[in-house]
Amino acid sequence: MNVQCTSDLISEVNSQPLVNTTENTNQASSEQKSCLMPSSLSELTQQTLIDVNSQPFTGLDALKDNNTLLAYQAFNNNNNSNDIAANDRVLTFYPSVQSTPSVDHSAMITEFYERFATGRMFPSLADLRTAAYEYGKKYNVALTTSKSDKTKVYLICKHGGQYRQNDKRDRKNSATGVASTSTGGPTAITTSLTDKQFRPRVRRSQKTGCECMIYARCSKDSFWMIRKSIAEHNHPIAEDPRAYAMYRSLSPENLLVVHRLLRERVGVSHIVKSLRACGVTNVIAKDIENIQQDMKRRDVIPVQESQQVTTDLDKAQNILAAIEANHNNNTVTEDVDDSNTSNNSNQTN
């Protein structure tokens, strides 16, 4: 009886399908987790997964055939072209920035800091100005006075600072308009503006914001001490010695020659040519015209005679040659006198 029961149980067990133990374990753990997890949280998780999976994968097209690198390069090229166009527009409005070269004037900068080093003393303000003038004339750099009083002085580059637009012409126009309104009514304004139009003078500013400067203060001992100095320029240094009017001054001998030629009613252009033939190259026609106007104001040249301009270039050259010959003769006689005095002194010894 017992043997029969045992065989029946074995047959029933063998008739059941085999189930993987791992599946049973996973199923049991999932059932346990589902029992522990609230239903609201599980629903939220499922909805989140659905939302994420429903979004398209945007990077697939960009990654295909290395298009990401190509797209990045195209983007950079567009940005670079836009930057170049923007820079061209900036240089169009500010041409001084475009013409600024990166040239290292080592000798000029070294000598500047040697002459105007911080802490260096000058006996007087005149000595400081003379040193600045000599340095500027040597390297064709214009150092002008920005501020000065009894205790301090600022010498800056002529190209320092920024351009400030002057509105004097607008004020003058408004003043004329008000005056015409008080005299002739509204119609007088239109007639005054239409009869004479004020055309503004278009002139390019030379100010580029250059920071080259010398700042000095007067000490208790009446010495002028350099407190600050900057040698660097942000603009190209002019090679023409005639660029700045402060370095176009004539020597006393040449100035006398110009006065004599102007009294002889020689033309301005011929005077300039004659001076250049004698080696004076730092003078332009405008300088001679200024001298001529000054002589007119002092009644040295009569106005009617000054209007009769001659073209006798030989006269100017003859005058210059005679003056130069006299100068050479004077130097020769001085040398002869010096040699005679030296010989006499040797004989006496």
C-alpha positions as CSV (number, residue, x, y, z in Angstrom):
1,M,0.0,0.0,0.0
2,N,2.7,2.4,0.9
3,V,4.7,1.5,-2.2
4,Q,1.7,2.3,-4.4
5,C,1.1,5.7,-2.8
6,T,4.8,6.6,-3.3
7,S,4.7,5.7,-6.9
8,D,1.6,7.8,-7.5
9,L,3.2,10.9,-6.0
10,I,6.3,10.5,-8.1
11,S,4.2,10.2,-11.3
12,E,2.3,13.4,-10.4
13,V,5.5,15.3,-9.8
14,N,7.1,14.1,-13.0
15,S,4.0,15.1,-15.0
16,Q,4.5,18.9,-13.9
17,P,6.5,21.1,-16.3
18,L,10.0,22.2,-15.2
19,V,10.2,26.0,-14.1
20,N,13.5,27.9,-14.1
21,T,14.5,28.8,-10.6
22,T,15.8,32.2,-11.6
23,E,12.5,33.1,-13.1
24,N,10.8,32.2,-10.0
25,T,13.3,34.2,-8.0
26,N,12.9,37.3,-10.2
27,Q,9.1,37.0,-10.2
28,A,9.1,36.7,-6.4
29,S,11.3,39.7,-6.0
30,S,9.2,41.8,-8.5
31,E,6.0,40.8,-6.7
32,Q,7.6,41.8,-3.4
33,K,8.8,45.2,-4.9
34,S,5.4,45.8,-6.4
35,C,3.8,45.1,-3.0
36,L,6.2,47.5,-1.3
37,M,6.0,50.3,-4.1
38,P,2.9,52.4,-4.0
39,S,0.7,52.4,-7.0
40,S,1.0,56.2,-7.6
41,L,4.8,56.1,-7.7
42,S,4.8,53.2,-10.2
43,E,2.3,55.0,-12.4
44,L,4.5,58.1,-12.4
45,T,7.5,56.1,-13.3
46,Q,5.8,54.4,-16.2
47,Q,4.5,57.8,-17.5
48,T,8.0,59.3,-17.3
49,L,9.4,56.4,-19.3
50,I,6.7,56.8,-21.9
51,D,7.3,60.5,-22.2
52,V,11.1,60.0,-22.6
53,N,10.8,57.3,-25.2
54,S,8.3,59.3,-27.2
55,Q,10.9,62.2,-27.8
56,P,12.8,62.0,-31.1
57,F,16.6,61.4,-30.9
58,T,17.9,64.7,-32.4
59,G,21.6,63.8,-32.5
60,L,21.2,60.9,-34.9
61,D,21.4,63.0,-38.0
62,A,24.3,65.1,-36.8
63,L,26.4,62.0,-35.9
64,K,25.8,60.4,-39.2
65,D,28.9,60.5,-41.5
66,N,30.8,62.8,-39.0
67,N,28.4,65.6,-39.7
68,T,29.0,67.0,-36.2
69,L,32.5,68.1,-37.1
70,L,31.4,69.6,-40.4
71,A,28.6,71.5,-38.8
72,Y,30.9,72.8,-36.1
73,Q,33.4,74.0,-38.8
74,A,30.6,75.6,-40.8
75,F,29.4,77.4,-37.6
76,N,32.9,78.7,-36.9
77,N,33.3,79.9,-40.5
78,N,30.1,81.8,-40.3
79,N,31.1,83.4,-37.0
80,N,34.6,84.3,-38.4
81,S,33.1,85.9,-41.5
82,N,30.7,87.9,-39.3
83,D,33.6,89.0,-37.1
84,I,35.7,90.0,-40.1
85,A,32.8,92.1,-41.5
86,A,32.3,93.7,-38.1
87,N,36.0,94.5,-37.9
88,D,35.9,96.0,-41.4
89,R,33.0,98.3,-40.3
90,V,34.9,99.3,-37.2
91,L,38.1,100.1,-39.2
92,T,36.0,102.1,-41.7
93,F,34.7,104.4,-38.9
94,Y,38.0,104.4,-37.1
95,P,40.8,104.5,-39.7
96,S,43.4,105.4,-37.1
97,V,43.1,102.0,-35.6
98,Q,43.8,100.3,-38.9
99,S,46.9,102.4,-39.6
100,T,48.5,101.7,-36.2
101,P,51.5,99.5,-36.8
102,S,53.1,97.4,-34.1
103,V,56.7,98.8,-34.6
104,D,59.1,98.6,-31.7
105,H,61.1,101.8,-31.5
106,S,63.6,100.4,-29.0
107,A,66.1,103.2,-29.3
108,M,63.5,105.9,-28.9
109,I,61.9,104.3,-25.9
110,T,65.2,103.5,-24.2
111,E,66.4,107.1,-24.6
112,F,63.1,108.4,-23.3
113,Y,63.3,106.5,-20.1
114,E,66.9,107.5,-19.7
115,R,66.2,111.2,-20.1
116,F,62.8,111.3,-18.3
117,A,63.1,108.4,-15.7
118,T,60.9,108.6,-12.7
119,G,62.7,110.5,-9.9
120,R,65.1,112.4,-12.2
121,M,65.6,116.1,-11.3
122,F,65.8,119.2,-13.5
123,P,67.1,122.5,-12.3
124,S,64.2,124.5,-13.8
125,L,61.1,124.1,-15.9
126,A,62.9,125.6,-18.8
127,D,65.5,122.9,-18.7
128,L,62.7,120.2,-18.7
129,R,61.0,121.8,-21.7
130,T,64.3,122.1,-23.5
131,A,65.1,118.4,-22.9
132,A,61.6,117.4,-24.2
133,Y,62.0,119.6,-27.3
134,E,65.4,118.2,-28.1
135,Y,64.2,114.6,-27.7
136,G,61.0,115.3,-29.8
137,K,63.0,117.0,-32.6
138,K,65.4,114.1,-32.7
139,Y,62.7,111.4,-33.1
140,N,60.1,113.6,-34.7
141,V,57.7,113.3,-31.7
142,A,55.6,116.4,-30.7
143,L,55.4,116.9,-26.9
144,T,53.1,119.7,-26.0
145,T,51.9,121.2,-22.7
146,S,48.6,119.9,-21.5
147,K,48.4,121.5,-18.1
148,S,50.9,123.6,-16.2
149,D,51.1,125.9,-13.2
150,K,53.7,127.0,-10.6
151,T,53.9,123.5,-9.1
152,K,53.3,120.9,-11.8
153,V,53.4,120.4,-15.6
154,Y,51.9,117.8,-18.0
155,L,53.7,117.3,-21.3
156,I,51.7,115.0,-23.6
157,C,52.0,113.7,-27.1
158,K,50.2,115.9,-29.7
159,H,48.1,112.9,-30.6
160,G,46.9,112.3,-27.0
161,G,43.4,112.8,-25.9
162,Q,40.1,112.3,-27.7
163,Y,38.3,114.5,-30.3
164,R,35.6,116.8,-28.9
165,Q,33.1,118.2,-31.3
166,N,32.7,121.9,-31.2
167,D,29.2,123.4,-31.3
168,K,30.1,127.0,-31.7
169,R,28.8,127.1,-35.3
170,D,25.4,125.8,-34.1
171,R,25.3,128.4,-31.4
172,K,26.1,131.1,-34.0
173,N,23.3,129.9,-36.3
174,S,20.8,129.9,-33.4
175,A,22.0,133.4,-32.4
176,T,21.4,134.7,-36.0
177,G,18.0,133.1,-36.0
178,V,17.0,134.7,-32.8
179,A,18.2,138.1,-34.0
180,S,16.3,137.8,-37.3
181,T,13.1,136.8,-35.4
182,S,13.3,140.0,-33.3
183,T,13.8,142.2,-36.4
184,G,11.9,140.7,-39.3
185,G,9.7,137.8,-38.1
186,P,9.7,134.2,-39.3
187,T,10.3,135.1,-42.9
188,A,13.6,136.7,-41.9
189,I,14.9,133.4,-40.5
190,T,14.4,131.6,-43.8
191,T,15.9,134.3,-45.9
192,S,19.0,134.6,-43.6
193,L,19.5,130.8,-43.7
194,T,19.0,130.5,-47.5
195,D,21.1,133.6,-48.4
196,K,24.2,132.4,-46.6
197,Q,24.6,128.7,-45.8
198,F,27.3,127.8,-43.3
199,R,29.3,124.9,-44.6
200,P,31.1,123.1,-41.8
201,R,34.8,122.5,-42.2
202,V,35.6,118.8,-42.6
203,R,38.9,118.1,-41.0
204,R,40.2,114.8,-39.7
205,S,41.3,114.9,-36.1
206,Q,44.9,113.9,-35.2
207,K,44.0,112.8,-31.7
208,T,44.3,109.0,-31.3
209,G,44.4,108.7,-27.5
210,C,48.2,108.4,-27.3
211,E,49.3,107.8,-23.7
212,C,52.9,109.2,-24.1
213,M,53.3,111.8,-21.4
214,I,55.7,113.4,-18.8
215,Y,54.4,114.5,-15.4
216,A,56.7,116.6,-13.2
217,R,56.2,118.6,-10.0
218,C,58.3,121.3,-8.4
219,S,59.9,120.3,-5.1
220,K,60.7,122.5,-2.1
221,D,64.2,123.0,-3.4
222,S,62.9,124.5,-6.7
223,F,63.9,121.4,-8.6
224,W,61.5,119.8,-11.0
225,M,61.1,116.0,-10.4
226,I,59.7,113.5,-12.9
227,R,56.8,111.8,-11.1
228,K,55.5,109.7,-14.1
229,S,56.6,109.1,-17.7
230,I,55.2,106.9,-20.5
231,A,57.2,106.5,-23.7
232,E,54.9,104.2,-25.8
233,H,52.9,105.6,-28.7
234,N,49.8,104.1,-30.3
235,H,50.3,105.7,-33.7
236,P,52.9,105.6,-36.4
237,I,55.8,108.0,-36.0
238,A,56.0,110.4,-38.9
239,E,59.1,110.2,-41.0
240,D,58.7,113.7,-42.6
241,P,60.5,116.3,-40.4
242,R,57.9,118.9,-41.7
243,A,55.0,117.0,-40.0
244,Y,54.9,119.3,-36.9
245,A,55.0,123.1,-37.1
246,M,57.0,123.3,-33.8
247,Y,60.0,121.8,-35.6
248,R,59.8,123.9,-38.7
249,S,61.4,127.0,-37.2
250,L,64.1,128.8,-39.2
251,S,67.5,129.8,-37.9
252,P,68.2,133.5,-37.4
253,E,70.4,133.6,-40.5
254,N,67.7,131.9,-42.7
255,L,65.0,134.1,-41.2
256,L,67.0,137.3,-42.2
257,V,67.3,135.8,-45.7
258,V,63.5,135.2,-45.9
259,H,62.8,138.8,-44.7
260,R,65.2,140.2,-47.4
261,L,63.6,138.1,-50.1
262,L,60.1,139.2,-49.1
263,R,61.2,142.8,-49.2
264,E,62.5,142.2,-52.7
265,R,59.0,140.9,-53.6
266,V,60.2,137.4,-54.4
267,G,57.4,134.8,-54.7
268,V,56.8,132.4,-51.8
269,S,57.3,129.2,-53.9
270,H,60.7,130.5,-55.2
271,I,61.8,131.3,-51.6
272,V,61.0,127.7,-50.6
273,K,62.9,126.3,-53.6
274,S,65.9,128.5,-52.8
275,L,65.9,127.4,-49.2
276,R,65.8,123.7,-50.2
277,A,68.7,124.3,-52.6
278,C,70.7,125.6,-49.6
279,G,69.8,122.5,-47.5
280,V,66.9,123.9,-45.5
281,T,64.2,121.2,-46.0
282,N,62.1,121.6,-42.9
283,V,60.1,124.5,-44.2
284,I,56.8,124.6,-46.2
285,A,55.2,127.4,-48.2
286,K,52.7,128.0,-45.4
287,D,55.5,129.0,-43.0
288,I,56.7,131.6,-45.5
289,E,53.2,132.9,-45.9
290,N,52.9,133.3,-42.1
291,I,56.1,135.3,-42.0
292,Q,54.8,137.4,-44.9
293,Q,51.5,138.1,-43.1
294,D,53.4,139.0,-39.9
295,M,55.5,141.5,-41.9
296,K,52.3,143.0,-43.3
297,R,50.8,143.5,-39.9
298,R,54.0,145.3,-38.8
299,D,54.0,147.4,-41.9
300,V,57.4,146.0,-43.0
301,I,55.9,145.1,-46.4
302,P,53.4,147.5,-47.9
303,V,50.2,145.7,-49.0
304,Q,50.2,147.0,-52.6
305,E,53.8,146.0,-53.1
306,S,53.3,142.5,-51.6
307,Q,50.6,141.8,-54.1
308,Q,53.0,142.2,-57.0
309,V,54.6,138.8,-56.9
310,T,57.7,138.4,-59.1
311,T,58.9,135.1,-60.5
312,D,62.6,136.1,-60.6
313,L,64.2,132.9,-59.1
314,D,67.7,134.1,-60.1
315,K,67.3,137.1,-57.7
316,A,66.6,134.8,-54.8
317,Q,69.4,132.5,-55.6
318,N,71.8,135.4,-56.1
319,I,70.9,136.8,-52.7
320,L,71.3,133.4,-51.0
321,A,74.6,132.9,-52.8
322,A,75.9,136.3,-51.7
323,I,74.9,135.7,-48.1
324,E,76.5,132.2,-48.1
325,A,79.7,133.6,-49.7
326,N,79.9,136.3,-47.0
327,H,79.4,133.7,-44.4
328,N,82.2,131.6,-45.8
329,N,84.5,134.6,-46.1
330,N,83.9,135.5,-42.5
331,T,84.7,131.9,-41.4
332,V,87.9,132.0,-43.5
333,T,89.1,135.3,-42.0
334,E,88.3,134.0,-38.5
335,D,90.4,130.9,-39.2
336,V,93.3,133.1,-40.6
337,D,93.2,135.3,-37.5
338,D,93.2,132.3,-35.2
339,S,96.2,130.8,-37.0
340,N,98.1,134.2,-36.9
341,T,97.5,134.6,-33.2
342,S,98.7,131.0,-32.6
343,N,101.9,131.6,-34.6
344,N,102.6,134.9,-32.8
345,S,102.1,133.1,-29.4
346,N,104.5,130.4,-30.5
347,Q,107.2,132.9,-31.6
348,T,107.0,134.8,-28.3
349,N,107.4,131.6,-26.5
